[in-house]
Amino acid sequence: MQFLTFIGFTLIVAIISYIKTRKTEESTSDGYFLGGRSLTAGVIAGSLLLTNLSTEQIVGLNGSAYQSGLSVMVWETLAAIAMVVTAIFLLPRYLKGGLTTVPGFLAKRFDVSTKTLTSVLFLSGYVVVLLPVILYSGSLAISGMFNVPELLSVTHTQSIWICVWGIGIVGSIYAVFGGLKAVAVSDSINAIGLLIGGILIPIFGLMMIGDGNLLDGLSILTTENPEKFKSMGSKTDPVPFYTIFTGMMLVQLFYWGTNQQIIQRALGAKDLKEGQKGLLLASFIKILGPIIVVLPGLIAFHVFQGNLETADSAYPMLVNKVLPNTWIGFFAAVLFGAILSSFNSVLNSSVTLFGIDVYKQHINKDADEKTVVKYGKLFGVILAIAAMFIAPLIANAGSLFDYLQEINGIYSIPILTIIVVGYLTKRVPAIAAKIGLVSGCVLYILSQFILQPYFVENAIEKAKGSGITDETALALTEAQAYPHFLDVMAILFLLNIGIMLLVGKLYPRKEDYIQEYTKQVDITPWKYVKQAGLLICVIVIGVYIYFS
């Protein structure tokens, strides 16, 4: 019965998405890649939320909360402020230039090779990191909820491979052959179900703790685990509080303001007003995100007494423990939709980047729009297959969420740097952008994969040699041995900006860069955008003060 409910709900979403999108002119690149620039605020908000709220968030962040407590909510709450900045500052400039991809701006501001290099960086990050993490975390959740190893008489590893390929094939069909509008419509439908299902998990969990009384459960949880309910992370937490003012905001600005998989939703807005309203609506709802992606992890810590083998199993185990059997099929379908959403959005963004920024620009400059779409789809299929082979290997990578965020720094900060400098200056040349991209990537890899392990290992060995064996003391030693990866991001961001400005001073452009208005989209801003943005920022600050 659970499996039939799962299949039924998934099919309903697919049919509605097909009906809603069959009239879209997907033979054109604008229709396929941007949904015909017709997305409304509600569709944009729902699509943004579900694109972000997938299993790498739900499973990974709840796992971090299980380990470290409420302090990891910063990944959700600070996102709201980043989305406000995107709505007010970045989106008007993107739509003014009629952009299809973020690297498209770099071609106009710097040169085509800068755009291509950026697109290749995006694509490399997608296939090596993001797509495999989405597939693996989704497979972990689905396998756990349906107990696939027992159902199919296979090992845990084999069940992950089966789920990875199942999700990957279905997601590829959605994203590659449906275009952005099909993805966005299915996202909006699934977003409603995910919000309902996601809120039910902590409700049932708290009722279990409180013997049927929700408020009693919350009281018991907070009273018996006070150390878990502190919004300001310590030095040994995954996100120390001070990193909010170093690299955390930079990561959020990259993700919500420049990452093609996310911003492509807003680029498909029918006008600037709808895009801004969509971003702000999503940011307001994002403040409530910890209820879904943090609170269940805290409940799981209490329910299982912190005795789970791996933190990333906290959410699937809690779902099995607290959710009534009649709800499991529905919630699995909704969670499957969330998995597909993130997978679809990354894959669709990859198809867009390759088709427009690589194939059309360098392989076949005379290709018509149908040909660009065709070869973009072919590339998407190849990318999906590669990700499906890589995904099961992530089982040995440690904490899912920490792995994802740290590895993303290889390309996120260099790309954010050149976009910021590109918009805020007029004379910095293309060679400065190339130097910024290369130096940012190389220095981050050097820092996190060579210097950090060296200093941490030496510090731990020295501490143990001095007779220190306490785990808390060793954790503090490790944290103090080398700067946090978010601090490293901030340092490299400032360093790269300095390098680019110096190159711009020595070898400036011959003419000032001036962005032209393409008139593809009405860029009249929503009249309440600043007031709404300020209100959201005040609420976020209030949340931190309350839980401090």
N, C-alpha and C positions, 0 to 999 in steps of 0.2 A: 504493500500500500504506500509506504514511504517513497519507494522508487518511482511508482506510477505518478504520485503527486509531483515529484521532482521533474519527470519527463513532461508532464502535462503543462506545468507552469512555464517551463523553458520553451515549449513549442508555441504557447500563446504569445509570448513576448516576440518570438521570431516572426510569427504571422503578422502581428500588428506592425512591426518594424518594416516588413516588406510592403504592406499596404500603404503605409505612410510615406514611403520613399520611392515607390515605383515610377512616379512621375518626374523625379529629379533627373535633370539632363546630365547623367554621369558619363556620357560620351565626351563631355568637355572636361578639361582639367579643373575649372572652377567649380563645376557641379560635383565632381567626384571628390576633390581634395577639401573643399570648403562647404559642401552641402548647398552650393548655389548661393552662398552668402545670404541665407534666409533664416538663420537660427534666432529664436527669441530668447528673452531673459530667462524664462522658466526652463527651457531646454538646455541653455548654456549652463545654468546653475546646477541642474540635475546631472548633466554630463560631466561637469567639472568635479562634482563631489564623488560620483561613482568611479570616475577615472582614477581619482586619488585613493578612494576608500576601497581598496582591494585586499586580498589576503596577505600581501607583503606588509600592509598596514595593520590589518586586523590581527593576523597571527603574530607578526613580528613585534608590533608595538605592545600588544598585550603580554607577549613574552618578556619584553623589557620591563613592563610595569610589574609583572610577577617577580622579577628579580630586584628591581630598584625602586619601585613605588611611583608616586604621583608625579615626580619631577620630570618624567619623560613626556608629560602632556604638552611640553613646550613645542614638540613637533606639530601638534594640532593647533594650539591657541595662537602661537606666533604666526602661523600661516595666514590667519585672518588679517593681520596688519600688512603682510606682504601682498595680499590680494587687493587691499585698499590702495597701496602704492601703485600696483599694476593698473588698476582701474583709472586712477587720477593722472599718472605720469606716463606710463608706457603705452597703454592701449590707444590713446588718441594719436600718438605718433605712428604706431603700427598701421592703424586704419587710414591715416592721412596718406601714407605711402602706398596704400593698396596692397599690402604684403600678403603673400600666400604662405611663406615660411619666414622664420626669424632670420636665418642666414641670408635671405633675399635682401634685407636691409643692409647687410654687410657688403654685398656686391655694389650697392649704390654709394655707400659711405666710404668704402675702401677700394676693393677691386674684386673681380670674379674669383681669383685664386684664394682669397681670404674666405669668401663664401663657401667654396668647395672644401677647403680645409676644415671649416667649422662643421659642415654637413657630415664629413667623414668622421669627425670626432663624435658627433651625435650618434651616428649609425653604429660606430664601434662600441660606444657605451650601451646602446640599446641591445645589441646582439650578445655581448659578452656578460653584461650585468643585469640590466633591467628585465628583459624578456625571460631569461632563465629563472630569475628570482620570483617573478610573478607565477610562472608555470610550476615551479617547485613548491612554493608556499600554498598555491591553490590545490595542488595534488595532495599535499600533506593534510589539508583541511578536509577535502572530499573523501580521501582514503580513510581518515579517522572517523568521519561522521557515519559513513556507510559500512565501516569495518571491511573494506575491500579484501584484505588478505584472507579473512575467514570466508567471505562471500564467494571468492573465486579460487580458494585453496592455493594461494600463492604467498611468497614471502613479502615482507614489508617493502624491500627494494623493488621487487617486481611490480607491486601494486603502484608504486610511485611512477615507474616507467609507463604503466598502462594509463594512469590518470593524466600524466604529462602529455602523452600523445593524443588522448581523447580531447582534452581541453585545447591543445594546440591546433588540432584539425578543425574543430568547430569554430574556434576563434579566428582562424585564418579565413574560413568561408565568410564569416561576418565582415571582417575588416577589409580583406582584399577584394572581395566581389561586391560588397555593399556600399563602400565609400563612407565618408564622414557622417552623412546625414543618417544612414542606417545605424551607425554606431551611436550617434547622439540620441536618436529616438529610443533605441533599446536601453540606453543608459538612463534616460528620464523615467522609464517605466520601472526598471530595476531599482532605481534610487529610492522610490517610495517603499518597495518591498524590503530593501536592505535597512532603511531607517526603522521600519516596523520590527523586522526580525532582530536587528542589532540591538534595539532597546529592550526587547523581550528577554534576551539572555541575562543582562544584569538584574532585571526585575525578578525573573525566576530564581536566579542565584541568591539574591537578597532574601526572597521569601523562604528559600531552603534554610538559609542561616537563621532566619527569625521564626522558624516553625510556622510559616504561613503568613507572617506579618512583615510587610515590606519595610516599614520604618524601624521596627525592632531589629531586623537584619542589618540595616544600615548603621544603627547605633552599636550593635555588637561588633561589626566589622571595623568601625573607626575606633572604638574603645579598646579592642584587643590587639589592634595593629596600628598604633599611633605613628610609629616610625615610617609607615608606608604613605602617610597622608601629608607630606611636606612638598610644596611646589618648588622649593629652591633646592636644587641638587647640590650635594657636597662634592668635594674634590674627587672622590672615588666613584661617584655615580657616572653613568654613561653620558649624561649631559649636565656638567656642573653649571650652577646658575650664572656665573660670570660669562660663560660662553654665549649667552644671549646677546651680549654687547660686543662680541668679537665675530666669530664666523657663522653663528646660527642664523642671523638675519640675512646674511649673504646667501646661504644655502636656500633659504625660503624665497628670496627674491629671484634666484636662478630658477627654482622649480616652478613658481607661480607666474613669473614674469617673462622668462626667456625660453623655458623648456618647450620644445615643439609639441610634444605629446599633450601638454596642458593648454598652452596658449592658442593652439589651433582651434579650440572650441570658440574662443572669443574672436579670433580672426574671421570666423564664419558668421558673425553677428550681422543682422540686417542693417544696423546702424550703430553709432557709438552709444546712444542712449541704452539700447538693449544690451550691448556688451557690458557697459558699466553696471547696469542694474543686475545683470546675471552674475557678475563677479562679486558684487556687494551682497547679494542674496546668499551666494555660496559661502562668503566669508562669515556672514552672521551665523549660518547654520554650522559652520566649521567650529565655532566656539563651543558648540555642544558635542563636538566629536569625541572628547575624552570619555563620555558616557558609553560609547561603543568600543573604543580602541584602547582604553586605559582601565576603566572600572572593572571589566570582566577579569583582567589580569590580577587585580587586587583581590577580587572575590575568589579566584582560583587559588591564590596563595593561602587564603584562609581555609578554604574547603579541603585542599589537599595537604595543608600543613607544611607547605614548602618542600614536599618530598618527591616531586616529579623528577624524572631522569633528566629531561631537557626543558628549559623555560619555554621554548617555542611550541611545545605540546600543550601548554596551559589552556589556550582557547578551545581547540578541538575537544580536549578532555572535559572541559567545563560544559560545553554544548551537550555532549553525550550524557553528562551527569544530571543537568538541571532541566533540559528541554523535554517536554512531554513527547512521546513517540508520534502523536498525531501532527506535531509541528515540524518534525525533523525533515520530512520531504519538502515542505514549503521553504524552510530556511535554507536547506541545501541548494534548492533551485535559485533562491535569491543570491546566495553566496557564489554560486556558479556564475550568475549574471555579473556579479562584481569582479570575479576573476576575468571573465571574458571582456569586461569593460576596459580594464587596465591593459590587458593583452591586446585588445583591438585597437585601443588608442595609440599605443606605442607602435604597433605594426602599421596602422594607417599613417602615422607620422613618418615612419621610415619609408613607406611607399611614396609619400609626398616629397620628402627630402631627396630620395634617389631620382624620382621621375623628373622633378623640376630643376634641382640643383646639380645633378650629376649627368643623367641621361640626356636631357635637352640641352644642357650647357656644354657638355664635352664629348658625348658619344655620337649624337645625331642632332645637330643644330637645326636641321630642316624638318624635323619630325613634326607632324601635325598633332593636335591634342589627343586624338584617339590612340595614336601610336605611343605617346608619352604615358597615357594611362595604362595601356597594354603592358609595356615593359616595366612600369612601376609595379603592377600587379605581379608580374613574373618574379621581380626582385623580392617582393613581399613573401612569396611562397618559399623562395630559397632561404630567406632570413628566418622564417618561422621554423623550417626544418632544422636549420643550424641550432636555433635556440632550444628545440626539443631534444637534441642530442646533448646539449650542455647542461640543461636544467637538473637532471638527477645527480650530477656531480657536485652540486652545491651542498649536498647533505653533510659534507665534511668541512664547511666553511665557517662553522661557529654560529653565533647569533645572527639571524637573518637580517634584522633591521640595522644592526651596527655594520654588518658587512656591506649592505646596500649603500648606506650613507657615506661610509669612508671611501669605498671604491669610486663612487660618483664624483668625488672631489678631483679626480684625475682630469676630468673635462669640464665640470660645472663652473669652477671659479675662473679658469682662463676664458671661457666663453662669456661669462658675466662681465669680466673685466673689459673686454674689447667692445661689448655692447654699451656699457656705461660710458666709456671714453668716447665711443663713436657718437653718442647723443649729446654729451656735455661739452665737446670740443668741436672746432671747425677746421683746424689746420693739421691735426695729427695724421700722418700719412699711412698708406697701406702696409709699408714695411714694418711699422711699429706694431700693427695688429698681428702680423705674422710672428714677430719676435715675442709678443705677449702670449700668443697661443702656445708656441713651442716651449718657451721658458717656463710658463705656468705648469704645463704637463710634466716636463722633465724634472723640475724642482720638486713637485709634489710626489712623484714616484720615488725620487731620491730620498726625500724626507720620510715617507711612510713605509717604504719597503726595504730600505737599506739602513738609514740612520736610526729610525725609531727602534727596530728590533735589536740593533747593536747596543744602544744605550739602556734599553729596558732589561735585556738579558744580563748585562754587566751589573746593573743596579741590584737585580734580584740575587745574583750570585754573591755579590758583596754583602748583601743583607743576611743571606743564609750563612755565609761564612762568619758573620759576626754573632751568630746564634739566634737570629730572629726567625721564628717559625710560625708565629701567629698570623692567620690568614688576613685579618684586618690590617695589620702592620705591613704585610707584604703588598697588599692592594694599594696602600698609600704610597709605598716605595715605588711601585710601578707607575702610579699616577704622577708622581713628582719627577720621574726619571726623564720624561720628555714631554714637550707641550702637547696638549689635547689636539686631535686632528682638526677641530673647529678653529682653534687658535692658529694652527698652521695655515689654514685656508685664509684667515684674515691677514696674516703676515704676508702671504704670497699675493693676495689681492692688492695690498698697498704697494708691495714691491713691483708688481707688474704695471700698476698705474704709473708709478714713478719712472719705470723704464720707458713706457710708451710716451709719457710727457717729455722725457729727455730727448728721445728720438725726434719727437715733434718739434722740439725747440731747435735741434741741430739741422733737421732736414724736413722743414714744414711743407705742406701741400702748396702748390702754386696759387690755388684759389680756395676761398672759403667754401665749405660744404653747406649747401642750403637744401633742406628737404622740400620737395615739391608736393603739392596736393593733387592726387590723381583723380579725385572726384568719383571714385568707384563706390564710396560709401559716404553717407551723410555723417559728418563728424561734429554735429552739434551736441555738446555734452548734456547729460542729465542734470537738471537744475539743482537737485538735492544731493549731488554726488559727494561734495565736500562735507556737508552736514552729516550724512549717513556714515561716511568714512570716519569722521571724528567720533561719532557715537560708538562705533565698533571698537576703535582703539581704546576708548575709555572703559568699555566693558571688559576687554582683555586685561587691562591693568588692574581693574577691580577684582577680577578672578584671582590674579596672582596675590594681591594684598590679602584677600580673604583666606587663602590656603597657606599663607606664609607662616 
